[in-house]
Amino acid sequence: MEHDARPIRFSYQAKWITSAIVVGLIIVFLHEITHILPPFIGAIITAYLFNPLIGWLHRRTGISRAIWIVILYVVAGSVLYSLFTALWPRIVQQSRDLAASAPMIIRELTIWFEQNESIVLGDMVISLAPLEAQVIGLISDVAGWLSGNVPKIVFSALESVIYLLVYLIITFYLLLQAPQLKEWARNLIPSPYRREIAHLGYQIDRVFNAYIRGQLILIVIMSVLLYIPLSILQVPYALVIAIASGVLEILPIIGPWSAAGIAMTVALFQPVTPFGLSNVSLVILLGVIYFVLRQIEDHFIIPNVMGPLVRLHPGVVIFAILAGGALAGAFGLFISIPIAAVIRIILSYLYRKLTDQPEPPASADLPNPPPQGEPAVGEAALSSQG
């Protein structure tokens, strides 16, 4: 009987059914443990961002990855501690003051809208009634978030400490074992299809790589550029408004307008204005500053930081933002654009397969095509590894 034993082989239908069941169970499982995912997601993003640096240092010096990861932790910890001690008390105080001032600002706004129900531009009369609810709602939301989240951040609970430790540990192991993870991902692909799938993974990786790094750089640049004029114009809560404006820049279309609206609303009721400006003149000046910086961002910063990789029609961008916010809240807003760009890449690939069209040359999709040979999935972020 032993000689008649044969291994179990799945039919084509059985493979698809098994795969669907496994994927479904994973989705249900992740949905049930959503509350513990943030440190793991943060660790994956951090390791993704810093893995090329660690790999490059390891290759150039021959020093083990573990040593360079420890050095990275020490340097990053020192920088964050310095920034924390220098800026955090001001951020917390200004956040609390802004949250406490929100009811007064809302009352003043209500009176202002009652006195200015419409704007006359030549023969055109524009009603401000629809704008009133939107502006007051935005200020209420910002004030509620500040009053609810800043104390939570300042006075960390035990759960936050545990999550921080989990984040640091997972990040360390992801950075340490990046080459093995790359090889593991590579071996998951059947050998005949490895190069083609790797090329698709390379395109996806470049989108995420450019978008995530670009957005982090963009937040810093725009926060600094906005803090300078806000400070010169003596706008209250300048530091918090500048940082909030920088963060809101990551939300295309919606974010910049919201950031400008917050700054202009605060300036409208600013008790003391500099250089003999009236509050209305100050608001107009701030609007011009935000508009000019937005143009600089669109035409100089974004093209040089992100490049042309995230190529989406403006209508698709708006749809992606709304869909991301509806499906996953604030996090969905943040990832909606790169996810939409990835979907575009995948749909283009599937369309070529369904219509039996040949794959385009590597240079047609990629500014810098993957090296010859057999690249691994995610080569853009992991190619620096030995």
C-alpha positions as CSV (number, residue, x, y, z in Angstrom):
1,M,0.0,0.0,0.0
2,E,2.9,2.3,0.7
3,H,3.9,2.2,-3.0
4,D,0.4,3.5,-4.0
5,A,0.7,6.7,-1.9
6,R,0.5,9.9,-3.9
7,P,0.7,13.5,-2.9
8,I,-2.4,15.6,-2.8
9,R,-2.6,17.9,-5.8
10,F,-5.2,20.7,-6.1
11,S,-7.1,21.3,-9.2
12,Y,-7.3,24.7,-10.8
13,Q,-10.7,25.4,-9.2
14,A,-9.4,24.1,-5.8
15,K,-6.4,26.5,-6.0
16,W,-8.7,29.5,-6.6
17,I,-11.1,28.5,-3.9
18,T,-8.3,27.9,-1.4
19,S,-6.7,31.2,-2.3
20,A,-10.0,33.1,-1.9
21,I,-10.7,31.5,1.5
22,V,-7.2,32.4,2.8
23,V,-7.4,36.0,1.5
24,G,-10.9,36.3,3.0
25,L,-9.8,35.0,6.4
26,I,-6.8,37.3,6.4
27,I,-9.0,40.3,5.6
28,V,-11.5,39.4,8.4
29,F,-8.6,38.8,10.8
30,L,-7.0,42.2,10.1
31,H,-10.4,43.9,10.4
32,E,-10.8,42.5,13.9
33,I,-7.3,43.6,15.1
34,T,-7.3,47.0,13.5
35,H,-6.6,48.7,16.8
36,I,-3.2,47.0,17.2
37,L,-2.0,47.6,13.6
38,P,-0.7,51.2,13.8
39,P,2.8,50.3,15.3
40,F,3.2,47.5,12.7
41,I,2.2,49.8,9.9
42,G,4.5,52.5,11.2
43,A,7.4,50.0,11.4
44,I,6.8,48.9,7.9
45,I,6.8,52.4,6.5
46,T,9.9,53.4,8.6
47,A,11.8,50.3,7.5
48,Y,10.8,50.9,3.9
49,L,12.1,54.5,4.1
50,F,15.4,53.8,5.8
51,N,16.3,50.4,4.3
52,P,18.2,51.9,1.3
53,L,20.3,54.0,3.6
54,I,21.2,51.1,5.9
55,G,22.0,48.9,2.9
56,W,24.2,51.5,1.4
57,L,26.1,52.1,4.6
58,H,26.5,48.3,5.1
59,R,27.8,47.9,1.6
60,R,30.2,50.8,1.7
61,T,31.7,50.1,5.1
62,G,31.3,46.4,5.7
63,I,30.0,47.1,9.2
64,S,27.0,44.9,10.1
65,R,23.5,46.2,9.5
66,A,22.7,45.8,13.2
67,I,25.4,48.3,14.2
68,W,24.1,50.9,11.6
69,I,20.5,50.4,12.8
70,V,21.6,51.1,16.4
71,I,23.5,54.2,15.2
72,L,20.4,55.3,13.2
73,Y,18.3,54.9,16.4
74,V,20.7,56.9,18.4
75,V,20.9,59.8,15.9
76,A,17.2,59.8,15.2
77,G,16.4,59.7,18.9
78,S,18.8,62.6,19.6
79,V,17.3,64.7,16.9
80,L,13.8,64.0,17.9
81,Y,14.6,64.6,21.6
82,S,16.2,68.0,20.7
83,L,13.2,69.0,18.6
84,F,10.8,67.7,21.3
85,T,12.4,69.7,24.1
86,A,12.8,72.8,22.0
87,L,9.4,73.0,20.2
88,W,7.0,70.7,21.9
89,P,6.1,73.0,24.9
90,R,5.3,75.8,22.4
91,I,3.3,73.5,20.2
92,V,1.2,72.2,23.1
93,Q,0.6,75.7,24.6
94,Q,-0.4,77.2,21.2
95,S,-2.6,74.2,20.5
96,R,-4.4,74.6,23.8
97,D,-4.7,78.3,23.3
98,L,-6.1,77.8,19.8
99,A,-8.6,75.2,21.0
100,A,-9.7,77.5,23.8
101,S,-10.1,80.5,21.4
102,A,-12.2,78.5,19.0
103,P,-15.6,79.4,20.6
104,M,-14.7,83.1,20.5
105,I,-13.6,82.8,16.8
106,I,-16.8,81.0,15.9
107,R,-18.9,83.7,17.6
108,E,-17.0,86.5,15.8
109,L,-17.4,84.6,12.5
110,T,-21.1,84.2,13.0
111,I,-21.5,88.0,13.6
112,W,-19.3,88.7,10.6
113,F,-21.3,86.5,8.3
114,E,-24.5,88.0,9.6
115,Q,-23.2,91.5,8.8
116,N,-21.8,90.3,5.4
117,E,-24.4,88.0,4.0
118,S,-23.1,88.5,0.4
119,I,-20.3,89.9,-1.7
120,V,-21.1,92.1,-4.7
121,L,-18.6,91.8,-7.6
122,G,-19.9,94.1,-10.3
123,D,-23.3,92.8,-11.4
124,M,-22.7,89.5,-9.6
125,V,-23.9,88.9,-6.0
126,I,-22.3,85.9,-4.2
127,S,-24.1,84.6,-1.1
128,L,-21.8,83.7,1.8
129,A,-24.4,81.6,3.6
130,P,-23.1,78.2,2.3
131,L,-19.6,79.2,3.2
132,E,-20.5,80.0,6.8
133,A,-21.4,76.4,7.8
134,Q,-18.3,75.1,6.1
135,V,-15.8,77.5,7.8
136,I,-17.4,77.2,11.2
137,G,-17.5,73.4,10.9
138,L,-13.8,73.3,10.0
139,I,-12.8,75.4,13.0
140,S,-14.9,73.3,15.3
141,D,-13.3,70.1,14.0
142,V,-9.8,71.5,14.3
143,A,-10.5,72.7,17.9
144,G,-12.1,69.4,18.8
145,W,-9.1,67.5,17.5
146,L,-6.6,69.7,19.3
147,S,-8.4,69.6,22.6
148,G,-8.9,65.8,22.4
149,N,-5.5,64.7,21.0
150,V,-2.8,67.0,22.4
151,P,-3.3,66.0,26.0
152,K,-3.4,62.4,24.9
153,I,0.0,62.8,23.2
154,V,1.5,64.7,26.1
155,F,0.4,62.3,28.8
156,S,1.2,59.0,27.2
157,A,-0.6,56.0,28.6
158,L,0.9,52.6,29.2
159,E,-0.6,51.4,25.9
160,S,1.3,54.1,24.0
161,V,4.6,53.1,25.6
162,I,4.0,49.4,24.7
163,Y,3.1,50.4,21.1
164,L,6.3,52.5,20.9
165,L,8.4,49.5,22.0
166,V,6.6,47.3,19.5
167,Y,7.2,49.8,16.8
168,L,11.0,50.1,17.6
169,I,11.4,46.3,17.8
170,I,9.6,45.5,14.6
171,T,11.4,48.3,12.8
172,F,14.8,46.9,14.0
173,Y,14.0,43.4,12.7
174,L,12.6,44.6,9.4
175,L,15.7,46.6,8.7
176,L,18.0,43.8,10.0
177,Q,16.4,41.1,7.8
178,A,15.6,43.2,4.7
179,P,17.9,41.1,2.4
180,Q,16.3,37.9,3.6
181,L,12.8,39.4,3.2
182,K,13.7,40.5,-0.3
183,E,14.8,37.0,-1.2
184,W,11.7,35.4,0.4
185,A,9.5,37.7,-1.7
186,R,11.5,36.9,-4.8
187,N,11.1,33.1,-4.2
188,L,7.3,33.5,-3.9
189,I,7.1,34.2,-7.6
190,P,7.3,31.2,-9.9
191,S,10.6,31.3,-11.8
192,P,9.2,31.7,-15.3
193,Y,7.3,34.8,-14.3
194,R,9.8,36.3,-11.9
195,R,11.3,39.0,-14.1
196,E,7.9,40.2,-15.4
197,I,6.3,40.4,-12.0
198,A,9.5,42.0,-10.6
199,H,9.3,44.7,-13.2
200,L,5.7,45.4,-12.2
201,G,6.7,45.5,-8.5
202,Y,9.5,47.9,-9.5
203,Q,7.0,50.4,-10.9
204,I,4.8,50.1,-7.9
205,D,7.7,50.5,-5.6
206,R,8.9,53.7,-7.3
207,V,5.4,55.3,-6.9
208,F,5.4,54.5,-3.1
209,N,9.0,55.5,-2.7
210,A,8.6,58.9,-4.4
211,Y,5.3,59.6,-2.8
212,I,6.1,58.8,0.9
213,R,9.5,60.4,0.9
214,G,8.2,63.3,-1.1
215,Q,5.3,64.0,1.3
216,L,7.6,63.9,4.4
217,I,10.0,66.3,2.8
218,L,7.1,68.5,1.6
219,I,5.7,68.7,5.2
220,V,9.0,70.0,6.5
221,I,9.6,72.5,3.6
222,M,6.1,74.0,3.6
223,S,5.9,74.2,7.5
224,V,9.2,76.2,7.5
225,L,8.3,78.4,4.5
226,L,4.9,79.2,6.1
227,Y,6.2,79.8,9.6
228,I,8.4,82.6,8.5
229,P,5.7,84.9,7.1
230,L,3.2,83.9,9.8
231,S,5.8,85.0,12.5
232,I,6.6,88.2,10.7
233,L,2.9,89.1,10.5
234,Q,2.5,88.2,14.2
235,V,-0.3,85.8,13.5
236,P,-1.3,84.0,16.8
237,Y,-0.5,80.4,17.1
238,A,2.0,80.7,14.1
239,L,3.9,77.6,14.9
240,V,0.8,75.3,15.2
241,I,-0.8,76.9,12.1
242,A,2.5,76.4,10.1
243,I,2.8,72.8,11.1
244,A,-0.9,72.1,10.5
245,S,-0.6,73.7,7.1
246,G,2.5,71.6,6.3
247,V,0.6,68.4,7.3
248,L,-2.5,69.4,5.4
249,E,-0.4,69.8,2.3
250,I,-0.4,66.0,2.0
251,L,-4.1,66.1,1.1
252,P,-4.2,67.3,-2.5
253,I,-6.7,70.0,-3.3
254,I,-8.6,69.9,0.0
255,G,-5.6,70.3,2.3
256,P,-4.1,73.6,1.0
257,W,-7.4,75.3,1.0
258,S,-8.2,74.2,4.5
259,A,-4.7,75.3,5.7
260,A,-5.2,78.7,4.2
261,G,-8.7,79.0,5.6
262,I,-7.4,78.3,9.2
263,A,-4.7,80.9,9.0
264,M,-6.9,83.6,7.4
265,T,-9.7,83.0,9.9
266,V,-7.3,83.5,12.8
267,A,-5.9,86.6,11.2
268,L,-9.3,88.0,10.6
269,F,-9.8,88.3,14.4
270,Q,-6.2,89.0,15.3
271,P,-6.3,91.7,18.1
272,V,-3.1,93.4,17.1
273,T,-2.0,93.7,13.4
274,P,1.5,94.7,12.3
275,F,2.7,97.4,9.9
276,G,-0.6,99.4,10.2
277,L,-2.5,96.7,8.3
278,S,-6.2,96.2,8.9
279,N,-7.5,92.7,9.6
280,V,-9.0,92.4,6.2
281,S,-5.8,93.5,4.5
282,L,-3.9,91.0,6.6
283,V,-6.3,88.2,5.5
284,I,-5.8,89.2,1.9
285,L,-2.0,89.3,2.3
286,L,-2.1,85.8,3.9
287,G,-4.2,84.5,1.0
288,V,-1.7,85.8,-1.5
289,I,1.2,84.3,0.5
290,Y,-0.5,80.9,0.6
291,F,-1.3,81.1,-3.1
292,V,2.2,82.0,-4.1
293,L,3.7,79.3,-1.9
294,R,1.3,76.8,-3.4
295,Q,2.4,77.8,-6.9
296,I,6.0,77.4,-5.9
297,E,5.2,74.0,-4.4
298,D,3.3,72.8,-7.5
299,H,5.8,74.0,-10.1
300,F,9.2,73.6,-8.3
301,I,9.1,71.6,-5.1
302,I,6.8,68.7,-6.1
303,P,8.3,68.1,-9.6
304,N,11.8,68.0,-8.1
305,V,10.9,66.0,-5.0
306,M,8.4,63.5,-6.4
307,G,9.0,63.7,-10.2
308,P,6.4,62.5,-12.7
309,L,5.8,59.1,-11.1
310,V,2.3,59.7,-9.6
311,R,0.5,60.6,-12.8
312,L,-3.2,60.9,-12.3
313,H,-5.9,63.0,-13.9
314,P,-7.3,65.7,-11.5
315,G,-10.7,64.1,-11.6
316,V,-9.2,60.8,-10.5
317,V,-7.4,62.6,-7.7
318,I,-10.6,64.1,-6.4
319,F,-12.4,60.8,-6.6
320,A,-9.5,58.9,-4.9
321,I,-9.4,61.4,-2.0
322,L,-13.1,61.2,-1.4
323,A,-13.1,57.4,-1.6
324,G,-10.0,57.1,0.6
325,G,-11.6,59.3,3.3
326,A,-14.9,57.4,3.1
327,L,-13.2,54.0,3.4
328,A,-10.4,54.7,5.9
329,G,-10.8,58.2,7.4
330,A,-7.6,60.4,7.7
331,F,-5.3,57.5,6.9
332,G,-7.3,56.8,3.8
333,L,-6.9,60.5,2.7
334,F,-3.1,60.1,3.1
335,I,-2.7,56.9,1.1
336,S,-5.4,57.6,-1.5
337,I,-3.2,59.1,-4.1
338,P,-0.4,56.4,-4.1
339,I,-3.0,53.7,-4.0
340,A,-4.8,55.2,-7.0
341,A,-1.5,55.4,-8.8
342,V,-0.7,51.7,-8.0
343,I,-4.2,50.7,-9.2
344,R,-3.5,52.6,-12.5
345,I,-0.3,50.6,-12.9
346,I,-2.0,47.3,-12.2
347,L,-5.0,48.0,-14.4
348,S,-2.7,49.0,-17.2
349,Y,-0.8,45.7,-16.8
350,L,-4.1,43.7,-16.7
351,Y,-5.4,45.5,-19.8
352,R,-2.3,44.5,-21.7
353,K,-2.8,40.9,-20.7
354,L,-6.5,40.8,-21.5
355,T,-5.9,42.3,-25.0
356,D,-2.7,40.3,-25.6
357,Q,-0.6,43.5,-26.0
358,P,3.2,43.3,-25.6
359,E,4.8,44.8,-22.5
360,P,6.2,48.3,-23.2
361,P,9.9,48.9,-23.0
362,A,11.1,49.5,-19.4
363,S,12.0,53.1,-20.3
364,A,8.4,53.8,-21.4
365,D,7.2,53.5,-17.8
366,L,10.3,54.2,-15.7
367,P,12.6,57.2,-15.7
368,N,15.3,54.8,-14.6
369,P,14.5,51.2,-15.7
370,P,15.6,48.3,-13.4
371,P,19.0,46.9,-14.0
372,Q,19.5,44.0,-16.4
373,G,19.4,40.6,-14.9
374,E,16.6,39.4,-12.6
375,P,15.5,42.2,-10.3
376,A,13.5,41.4,-7.2
377,V,10.1,42.8,-6.3
378,G,10.5,46.2,-4.7
379,E,13.9,46.6,-6.3
380,A,13.8,50.4,-6.0
381,A,13.8,50.3,-2.2
382,L,15.9,47.2,-1.8
383,S,18.4,47.4,-4.6
384,S,21.1,48.8,-2.4
385,Q,21.3,45.6,-0.3
386,G,24.1,43.2,-0.8
